[in-house]
């Protein structure tokens, strides 16, 4: 998988891959291309430790095709291209489950260390009090400047954009290729980041105020429990760099949310 500045919502990328398989399946069966009126049902699993999704599309279409949902789901999954970023499986009676692998999450995080295009997106009403979100973004920028001053990272600052340019990529994965960020507060923050980005790609999203506040709260939880400088910088510099990267991702997502969607300023400092 390659996450681009225009397509970094995990849910939409996974839906696109599944749709492609379904379209090929229906064409091979001599039927009209797959075009359900309500799209492909995909829900985020309520697991704070993993980024996982579940689809009931096989359960939905199997009765119309006269085939068991389990058999149909297995057939579709077998046709998916190999992808190191997704671990896909089938669960009885016909759920299609997709989990983002550690390698995939690392690539997704790295893609968000670069600021997205500043083209305005569909405006969403901001929360009544956006200050906590603006404060979280400014706090992130302050932490990144401190990390650069300690020699952990190199930053590039252009206008209101803040990007990590070194190390590139950041050490998201450890020597066993597992994700280095395993603390519950780190996992909670990553989960909220994925949820916000997924929601921003949802044309039905009309109220992101509460999710944005949750993201700000998740960042505060991370900041209070996961140190970057001091002993961590000395004893585990790669972990300190990965945590700096998570801060960079958070400020980038917050900036995009504030400026491109809410249409309000996202100051570097308050």
N, C-alpha and C positions, 0 to 999 in steps of 0.2 A: 504494500500500500504506500502511496505517496501523498502526503497531506499537503495541499496547496493553500495559498492565501485565500482562494475563493471557495474551497471545499474542505473544511476541517471539522465538520460536525460528524461524529462517529456514527450516530444513528442513521443519518442520511446516506453515508457511504455504504454502510451495511445493507440498508434498504435497496440501494441502487444495484448492489451485487446480486441480491436475492431476486430483484425484479428481472434482471437480465437472464437469470437461469429460468425463471418462470416463463418469460417470453419465448425463449428457445424451446422449452418443453411444449408449449401450446402450438407453436409453429410445426414442430416435428410430428405432432399428433394430427396435423391437418386442420387445426382449429384457428380461430381468430387469435391474433396476438393478445397476450394477457393484459387486460385493462379493467380491473375491478373499479366499480364506481367509488368505493371508499378507500382505495389504496391498500397497501399491505399493512396489516396490523402488527406493530412492533412496540413492545413495552419494555422499559428499563426495569431490570430486576432489582428488588429491594435488598441489595447486598452492599453494605458500606465498604467491604474489603475488596470487591471486584467491580470491574466495569463490564456488565453483562446485560444481554437483551434476550427477549423471548418473543417468538412469533407464532400465532395460531392460524397462519394462512393455510396450512395443510388440513387442519380441522375444519376450516371454513369451506374449502373447495372440494374436499374428498367426497362428500355425498353427491355433489353434482357430477363427479367424474366416475362414480361407481367403483371406487377403490378405497382401501383402508387408509386412514390418515397416517398411520405409522409407515406403511409401505410408500406412500406418496412422499412423505417428508424425507425418508431415506434416499429415495430416488433423486430428489432435488439436491440434497446435500452432497450426494456422490458426484453431481455435475458441477459443483462449485470449484473454481480454480484454486490451486494451492496458494495459501496466503499465510505467511508467518505471523501476521498481525492479528489474525482471528483464529480462535479455536471453536469450531462448530460441531455440534452434536445433536442427536435426536433423542427426545425423552418421550416415553409412552404417555398418552395414547397417540401423540403426533406433534408434540411441540418441537419447534426448531430453535435451538439455543445457540447463542453466539457470545463468546467471551473475548474481550480484548486481552491479548497476551502481554507479558511484561515488555517484550520487544516492541510490540505495537504501541503500547502506552508511552514508552520512551520516545518513539518517533513522533507521536502526537505532541507530547510535551515540548520536544525540540522545535517543532514547527511553530509553536506559540511563543518562542523566545524572539521571534521576528514579528514586528508590528504588521497587522493586516492592512490592506488598502484602505484609504481614508474615505472612499466613496460613500456618501450617506446611504443608509439602508432605510427600510420602512420604519417610520417613527412609531415608538411605543410610549404611551404616557409614563413619565417618570414617577417614582414614589413621591409621596407628599413631602418627605424629608430626605433628600438624597445625600445629605452631608455624611452619614456613616460610610456610604459607598465611596464618595470622593476622598474621605479621610483614609480609607483603606488603601486606595490607589496611591495617595501621597506618601503613606507610610511605607508602602512597597518600594517606591522610588528612593526614599531615604535609606532603607536597608541595603538596596543595591549599591548606592554610592559608598556606604560604609564597607561593603564587601569588596568593592573595587579598591578602596583605600588600603585594605588589608592584603591586597595582592591575590585575592581568590579568583577574580574575574576581570575581564576588560569590557567596558561599556562603550557603546556608541550612542550619542545623544544628538538628535536632530529635531529642533523645535520642541514639540511636546512628546516626541517618540523616544523611548528608552529601550535599547536592545543589548543583549549580551553577544559579543562577537568572539570571545575566547573565554574558556576552551570551547571548541566547536568540533564535534558535539560535546555537550556536557556529560559527565560520567553518571548517567541515569542508571546504568546497569553495573552490577558487581562482576567479579571474576567468574561467577557461575552463570552469568547472563540473566540473573534475577534482578528485579527492580530494587534499587538501593533504598528507596523511600518506603519503609514498612511501618513506621509509627502510625497508630490509629489517627492521630491528628493530621498527618500527611495524607493518609488515605481518604479521610473525610474531605479535605480540601480538594484533592484531585477529583473526587466524586462530584463535588459541587461545581467545579470548573467544567467537567464534561456535561453536566446537566444544563448549565447555562448556555453553553455553545450549542447543544442539541436544540434547546428551546428557541434560540435565535434563528435557527433554520426552519422553524415550524411556522408556516404561514398563518396558523390559527392562534399563535401566541399573541395575546393582547394585554397581558398583565404580568410583567416580569419584576415588579417592585419587590414582592416578597422573596422570590428566588435570589434576587440581587442582594437583599439584606442577609439572606442565609449564607451567601458566598462571602460577604464581608465578615460575618460571625465566624465562619469556618477558618478564614485567614487569621482572625484574632486568636482562635484556639490553637492554630498551628504556631503562630508567633510566640505565644506564651509557653508552649510545651517543647518546641523544637529549636534549639539554639543553632546559630550559624557561626558566630565568632567565638573567641575565648578558647576553652578546652577543646571544643569540637573542631575548630579550625586546626589546632595543633595535632590532635590524636587521630582525626578522621577527615583530612582535607577534601577527599573526594565526596564524602557525605555533605560537607559544608558547601561545596560547589553545587551539588545536586539540589540542596535546599535553596541555594541562591537562585538556581534555575526555576524552582517552583515559585519563588517570589516574583521572578520576572514574568512567568506565565500568568500569574494572578494579576499583576498590574496591566499586562497587555489586554487580557480579557476585560478587566474593569474599564480600561480606557475605551475599548471598542464599544462596550455596553453604554457607557456614559455619553460618548460623543456621537457615535454612529447610529445609536438606537434611541436613546433618551433625548439626544440633541442638547446636552448641557455640558459645561466645562468639566474637564478632569485635570485639575491643577497638579503640578509636580510636587508642590509643597503647600502646606496650610499653616 
